[in-house]
Amino acid sequence: MSIGEILKVGAIDTVLGMGTVFCILVFIAFCIWLMGKACAPKQAKEAAPAAAPQAEAAPVSTAYDGFTPETVAIITAAIIQHIADEQGEAAAEGYIVRNVRRAQWKRI
């Protein structure tokens, strides 16, 4: 085989391989899209009159029990310390992380 024939076979193999992979990826993306449509929660069609006044929305509760103020303070101090370390400065605005302990998580 000459070099031209070898390059031709290599190019054909490359195009076939990349084309096959591309087609399979498109098929997988289509399947994922289809599963998203099929498994999406069904929305009930409401036949509400168009002229009916809408009720005022209930106030949204801003309370979130996920983080305590101490946790927020520790995370804020750690972020500020990290930024200061990257910039080669001393602790920015006097925030210094002195003691960090591992949290004890309750297993459910």
Backbone as a ProteinNet text record, in pm:
[ID]
protein_1_A
[PRIMARY]
MSIGEILKVGAIDTVLGMGTVFCILVFIAFCIWLMGKACAPKQAKEAAPAAAPQAEAAPVSTAYDGFTPETVAIITAAIIQHIADEQGEAAAEGYIVRNVRRAQWKRI
[TERTIARY]
83.3	0	88.5	43.8	117.8	71.4	144.3	110.9	-24.8	-55.1	-183.9	-299.8	-285.3	-391.6	-407.7	-295.7	-302.2	-373.8	-340.7	-405.9	-554.4	-588.4	-728.2	-807.6	-752.5	-819.1	-829.4	-724.6	-727.2	-832.6	-844.4	-943.5	-1084.9	-1107.1	-1238.8	-1271.8	-1175.6	-1198.5	-1228.9	-1157.2	-1179.8	-1319.3	-1359.1	-1491.7	-1601.3	-1586	-1687	-1694.4	-1581.5	-1579.9	-1641.1	-1598.3	-1652	-1800	-1839.3	-1980.3	-2066.3	-2016.8	-2090.5	-2107.6	-2000	-2007	-2102.9	-2096.6	-2185.6	-2331.1	-2360.3	-2498.9	-2547.7	-2463.5	-2502.2	-2526.3	-2442	-2461.5	-2591.4	-2623.2	-2749.2	-2866.8	-2856.3	-2961.3	-2978.2	-2867.6	-2874.5	-2937.6	-2899.6	-2958	-3108.1	-3150.1	-3292	-3364.3	-3303.7	-3366	-3380.2	-3279.2	-3286.5	-3396.3	-3405.8	-3510.6	-3648	-3661.6	-3788.7	-3827.4	-3730.6	-3758.9	-3799.9	-3738.3	-3776.4	-3919.2	-3959.6	-4097.8	-4194.3	-4156.9	-4245.7	-4260.4	-4155.3	-4158.2	-4191.9	-4215.6	-4248.6	-4384.8	-4401.6	-4531.5	-4637.6	-4751.3	-4862.1	-4924.9	-4946.6	-5009.6	-5158.6	-5238.9	-5383.4	-5425.8	-5510.9	-5559.1	-5673.5	-5654.2	-5755	-5841.3	-5971.2	-6065	-6114.8	-6023	-6060.2	-6099.5	-6201.6	-6241	-6130.1	-6115.1	-6006.8	-6028.4	-6153.4	-6181.8	-6180.3	-6160.2	-6162.7	-6040.5	-6060.6	-5945.9	-5860.5	-5731.8	-5640.4	-5624.3	-5615.5	-5596.2	-5451.9	-5432.5	-5297.7	-5216.2	-5090.3	-5002.5	-4971.8	-4964.1	-4931.8	-4786.1	-4753	-4613.2	-4523.5	-4410.1	-4316.4	-4231.1	-4219.9	-4138.9	-3991.8	-3918.2	-3775.3	-3691.4	-3755.5	-3680.1	-3627.4	-3501.1	-3440	-3360.3	-3392.3	-3329.3	-3202.5	-3151.1	-3036.4	-2905	-2880.2	-2752.1	-2774.3	-2691.1	-2694.2	-2609.7	-2628	-2543.8	-2395.1	-2362	-2221.4	-2162.8	-2241.8	-2195.3	-2173.7	-2265.1	-2250.8	-2126.5	-2101.8	-1983.8	-1855.5	-1852.4	-1732.9	-1706.9	-1811.5	-1794.3	-1749.4	-1808.1	-1768.5	-1622.5	-1581.4	-1442.4	-1347.1	-1385.8	-1299.4	-1284.9	-1393.7	-1387.4	-1299.1	-1315.5	-1234.2	-1086.6	-1058.5	-920.1	-860.9	-938.1	-890.2	-858.9	-946.2	-922.2	-797.9	-782.1	-664.9	-537.5	-541.3	-423.1	-386.5	-486.4	-457.9	-396	-434.1	-382.9	-254.2	-209.2	-84.3	-93.9	-209.9	-229.5	-248	-240.5	-277.6	-428.7	-480.7	-625.4	-701.2	-789.5	-864.9	-963.5	-966.3	-1061.5	-1058.1	-949.1	-934.5	-1000.5	-1051.3	-1111.5	-1002.1	-994.9	-895.4	-967.1	-944.4	-1001	-902.6	-940.5	-848.8	-873.4	-997.6	-1026.1	-1145.2	-1126.6	-1234.9	-1244.6	-1363.6	-1386.2	-1482.8	-1471.4	-1561	-1700.8	-1799.7	-1938.2	-1984.3	-2066.7	-2125.8	-2265.7	-2280.5	-2407.2	-2492.6	-2620.8	-2714.3	-2754.7	-2742.3	-2783.7	-2929.9	-2998.9	-3143	-3167.6
-117.4	0	124.6	220	344.7	434.7	541.8	633.4	699.1	728.3	788.1	696.1	567.2	471.7	457.3	457.1	446.1	567.2	686.6	807.3	807.6	755.4	750.3	656.7	539.8	445	503.8	571.7	633.9	743.1	823.3	929.9	872.3	766.6	703.1	644.5	577.4	520.8	630.6	740.7	851.6	909.6	934.9	991.4	895.2	767.5	669.7	660.5	657.3	647.3	769	889.2	1011.2	1028.2	991.8	1000.2	906.5	785.4	688.7	740.5	790.7	842.6	961.6	1050.4	1166.8	1122.9	1028.1	979.8	915.3	839	775.2	880	984.2	1089.7	1167.1	1191.4	1257.6	1169.1	1039.6	946.5	945	944.8	945.9	1076.5	1189.4	1317.8	1318.3	1262.6	1253.1	1165.8	1052.8	965	1035.1	1111.5	1184.2	1290.2	1361.7	1461.8	1396.2	1281.7	1210.6	1161.5	1111.1	1066.6	1184.7	1300.6	1419.6	1459.6	1450.7	1483.4	1378.9	1251.8	1144.6	1141.7	1175.2	1166.9	1299.1	1402.4	1533.6	1526	1599.1	1597.5	1659.2	1596.7	1643.4	1766.3	1869.1	1990.4	1984.8	2006.4	2004	2128.5	2108.8	2222.3	2285.9	2411.6	2482.6	2563.2	2558.2	2632.2	2753.3	2831.8	2950.6	3061.6	3138.2	3248.6	3353.5	3415.3	3510.8	3638.5	3677.6	3804.2	3792.6	3673.5	3655.6	3721.3	3798.1	3861.7	3757.1	3781.2	3687.6	3726.1	3625.2	3649.7	3692.8	3772.1	3816	3696.5	3696.7	3587.4	3596.5	3480	3476.3	3517.3	3584.4	3624.6	3500.8	3511.3	3399.6	3404.2	3291.9	3284.8	3290.3	3378.8	3390.4	3309.1	3242.5	3163.1	3037	3011.4	2890.6	2827.6	2705.3	2639.4	2563.7	2581.6	2502.6	2543.4	2673.8	2720.6	2808.9	2790.1	2877.5	3000.6	3108.2	3226.3	3198	3105.5	3070.5	3005.4	2917.8	2852.1	2953.4	3047.3	3151.1	3234.8	3267.4	3346.4	3271.5	3142.1	3061.9	3053.4	3029.4	3019.9	3153.8	3263.8	3396.1	3424	3393.5	3416.5	3331.1	3207.5	3120.3	3172	3221.6	3276.1	3399.7	3489.1	3610.8	3575.7	3478.6	3437	3376.6	3297.4	3236.3	3342.9	3440.7	3549.6	3627.6	3654.6	3728.5	3649.1	3517.3	3433.6	3431.7	3428.5	3428.6	3559.4	3669	3799.6	3833.6	3745.8	3767.2	3872.6	3900.6	4000.7	3932.6	4012.2	3962.4	3946.1	3893.1	3869.1	3997.4	3993.4	4111.6	4149.5	4274.9	4331.7	4263.8	4203.1	4146.8	4012.1	3946.8	3815.2	3709.5	3630.1	3523.2	3396.6	3287.1	3158.8	3094.2	3082.5	3032.2	2884.6	2842.2	2705.5	2655.6	2544.7	2483.7	2339.1	2302.5	2165.2	2096.3	1966.7	1890	1888.4	1909.9	1912.7	1770.6	1756.7	1628.5	1622.5	1543.5	1535	1424.1	1450.4	1348.3	1263.6	1135.6	1045.5	1011.1	1017.8	989.4	848.3
0	0	0	-74.5	-78.3	36.5	58.4	166.5	140.7	15.8	-17.8	17.4	-11.3	21.2	172.6	242.5	389.1	448.6	399.8	448	414.1	294.6	254.3	345.9	374.9	464.8	605.5	650.1	782.6	791.8	686.4	685.8	686.5	608.4	605.6	741.9	805.1	937.9	1040.2	1029.6	1122.4	1104.9	982	955.6	999.8	969.2	1011.2	1163.7	1230.3	1376.4	1442.1	1398.2	1457.3	1423.4	1302.9	1264.2	1347.3	1371.1	1452	1594.7	1652.8	1788.9	1794.8	1698.2	1696	1687.8	1601.3	1588.1	1717.4	1782.4	1908	2015.5	2020.7	2119.1	2094.4	1969.1	1936.1	1978.3	1955.9	1995.5	2147.4	2222.3	2368.3	2416.8	2357.1	2395.8	2368.8	2256.6	2225	2327	2365.4	2464.8	2599.2	2639.6	2766.1	2759.4	2648	2630.7	2636.4	2569.2	2566.7	2706.1	2782.4	2919.1	3007.1	2985.4	3061	3032.4	2907	2871.3	2926.2	2920.1	2963.9	3115.8	3189.1	3334.9	3402	3325	3382	3449.6	3559.9	3626.1	3535.1	3534.2	3450.2	3514.3	3437.1	3487.5	3455	3557.2	3537.4	3461.1	3364.1	3286.9	3364.1	3399.5	3476.2	3381.4	3405	3322.2	3398.6	3451.2	3528.2	3432.3	3468.5	3381.3	3377	3261.1	3240.9	3319	3346.1	3412.3	3564.2	3619.3	3763.9	3826.7	3935.1	4000.5	4071	4069.4	4133.7	4279.5	4364	4506.6	4530	4636	4668.2	4715	4676.7	4715.8	4865.1	4927.7	5069.7	5087	5196.7	5216.5	5225.7	5161.1	5158.8	5284.6	5349.7	5470.5	5432.8	5496.6	5467.5	5563.6	5658.5	5754.7	5687.6	5709.1	5655.4	5767.7	5800.7	5914.6	5877.6	5756.8	5712	5774.1	5793.4	5844.3	5965.8	6064.8	6180.5	6150.6	6224.4	6202.1	6220.8	6311.4	6330.9	6206.1	6141.7	6020	5909.3	5895.7	5793.9	5820.9	5947.6	5982.7	5951.7	5978.6	5951	5801.2	5723.2	5578.1	5520.8	5569.1	5521.8	5554.4	5676.3	5715.3	5632.6	5604.1	5524.3	5381.5	5323.1	5187.3	5183.3	5279.8	5283.7	5304.6	5390.2	5412.7	5286.3	5215.5	5091.2	4986.6	4973.2	4877.4	4916.1	5045.4	5091.4	5066.6	5089.1	5064.5	4917	4829.6	4686.5	4641.5	4704.4	4666.4	4739.5	4828.2	4898.6	5006.8	5056.2	5159.7	5294.1	5398.3	5530	5530.4	5636.2	5643.1	5616.3	5518	5478	5586.5	5620	5714.3	5850.9	5886.1	6018.8	6040.5	5936.7	5952.8	5951.3	6055.7	6062	6107.6	6037.5	6076.5	6173.3	6300.6	6401	6432.6	6436.5	6476.4	6395.6	6328	6252.5	6298.8	6343.4	6387.5	6293.6	6284.5	6199.6	6261	6178.2	6224.4	6254.6	6356.3	6390.3	6328.5	6225.3	6153.9	6212.3	6222.8	6267.4	6148.6	6161.5	6053.2	6069.4	5959.6	5963.3	5915.4
[MASK]
++++++++++++++++++++++++++++++++++++++++++++++++++++++++++++++++++++++++++++++++++++++++++++++++++++++++++++

